[in-house]
């Protein structure tokens, strides 16, 4: 299983590209129901699906790692802001 491609990264890709589930699933060539299950955390991203996503969006390991680190930093900042509001 490709640990770098996960539901969080898929959501970021969709948001950055202003893409609904139907369009994302069509471009990546997976069923919308599979995408829904992945985003809901019911199913993991398989190697085959990860490869499709990488190919369609031209994501190598370095680009994916950069995006994942950015997501982590944004989550940390969001948590810090939430904690300071308390």
Secondary structure, DSSP 8 states (H G I E B T S, - for coil): --SSS-HHHHHHHHHHTT--HHHHHHHHT--HHHHHHHHTTSS---HHHHHHHHHHHT--HHHHHHHHHHHHHHHHHHHHHHHHH-
